[in-house]
Each structure stands twice: as structure tokens, then as C-alpha cells.
């Protein structure tokens, strides 16, 4: 009996020693509706660090990622042939996030060590396929990142995450007007001693509504009718423009 109690005590003690701090979070909104007047949106991501030992506070850092639905894209390099610039050398990039935003309390290189950066694939490293190290592929990925940054789909230079009293944190994510419909994953990482020790994730649902949803659904599910409808609209508005022009001429 004494041995049994001793064993229970040792197991409980080992669990207590191995227990770590955890992170919990939330979103100010989990649903975004896209219509004809949609110009973008801002979402507040907030949370707290649940301390295992309140007497011994371990210095902590926070990293937040927001990733849009994955898509396959083709990058082509411009090449001059016989004095004419043409698109050539197409490179296919698979499972590429349509949107990406990175926020943190400090620069990634200061928060995570090199081994952890490689293992977690947080930041730009996740866009590169480790098995494909050809220079043309690397150039294509860099070009894709540059294009996405220019059109506001990739955001790396955000305001830092605010961490108060080593416990509470908050950050604001800006979502552009050119959002793709789908589920956007928000991931919060808790970092201590240059390693990720806990994470929390939630989903932001982006959906089209109204005429935007109707047109999108028709274009993808009834492409023939969508084509006829587009031709009809073009002819109709052309006829209206011609009629108005003749009236103004008189």
C-alpha cells in the first residue's frame, strides 16, 4: 500500500513538472459577408496566457498567423525573344495560401531559434517546398510573394502584437477587399525560450451574399447560362448607351 501511494505521488509530481503554460484566444468576428459594397474588413484577435505557475512567470512571446484558402497558381517569367517580351518558363505552385498575415510581439528571428523556425514553418519559410530547391522554383515563389504583397494579399509588416502584464494580448488584422470566399484559419502561438509550446486556432468564415453570391454560383455551376447572361447584359447596356447618345445629339 505504501508503494502504491508513493507511485501515485511520483506520477502526480511528474505531471506537475511537465505542465506548461497555454494560450487561449478569440476573434471579434468569425463571419465576414462579401457584397458589392465590400471594401475590406478589420478583425481583432485577442487572448491570454494561462500560467501554470503564477509565482514564476516565464517571459513569453506571441505569434499570430491568418491563412486564407489554399489555391494552385502558375508563375511565368518574362523573357525577351526576337525583341518581343513574352511569358515563358511557367512554374506551378501548389497549395498556396490566397491570403496570409503575420503578426508578432517581435521579429521572428528574435523570437524563434533557427531549428524552431525550420520545424514550425512560420512566416515565409512555409511557402517554399523543401523537396523542390531548384532556382527557377525559388524565383517563382519569391515572385509570387512579391505580387501578393503588392496587391495586399500578403501582410508581413503589421503593427506588433501588444502583450500586457505578460498575460493579455491583442492585435488587429486587416482583410483586403479582394478576399477569396472560404475559411480563413487564425493561429496563435505561445513562444517561450525560443520554442513554440502552445497554440490556439479558430476559423473566420468569408462568404459571398446577395448578387455577388448569385453571380459566383452561376459562373461556377451554370457557366453556359452565365455566358449568355453576360452577352445579354453587354448588348442591353450597349443599346441603352446608343439610345442616350442619339437623344443627346438631337
C-alpha positions, 0 to 999 in steps of 0.5 A: 500500500505504501508503494502504491501511494508513493507511485501515485505521488511520483506520477502526480509530481511528474505531471506537475513538472511537465505542465506548461503554460497555454494560450487561449484566444478569440476573434471579434468576428468569425463571419465576414459577408462579401457584397458589392459594397465590400471594401475590406474588413478589420478583425481583432484577435485577442487572448491570454496566457494561462500560467501554470505557475503564477509565482514564476512567470516565464517571459513569453512571446506571441505569434499570430498567423491568418491563412486564407484558402489554399489555391494552385497558381502558375508563375511565368517569367518574362523573357525577351525573344526576337525583341518581343517580351513574352511569358515563358518558363511557367512554374506551378505552385501548389497549395498556396495560401490566397491570403496570409498575415503575420503578426508578432510581439517581435521579429521572428528571428528574435523570437524563434531559434533557427531549428524552431523556425525550420520545424514550425514553418512560420512566416515565409519559410512555409511557402517554399517546398523543401523537396523542390530547391531548384532556382527557377522554383525559388524565383517563382515563389519569391515572385509570387510573394512579391505580387501578393504583397503588392496587391495586399494579399500578403501582410508581413509588416503589421503593427506588433502584437501588444502583450500586457502584464505578460498575460493579455494580448491583442492585435488587429488584422486587416482583410483586403477587399479582394478576399477569396470566399472560404475559411480563413484559419487564425493561429496563435502561438505561445513562444517561450525560450525560443520554442513554440509550446502552445497554440490556439486556432479558430476559423473566420468564415468569408462568404459571398451574399446577395448578387455577388453570391448569385453571380459566383454560383452561376459562373461556377455551376451554370457557366453556359447560362452565365455566358449568355447572361453576360452577352445579354447584359453587354448588348442591353447596356450597349443599346441603352448607351446608343439610345442616350447618345442619339437623344443627346445629339438631337 
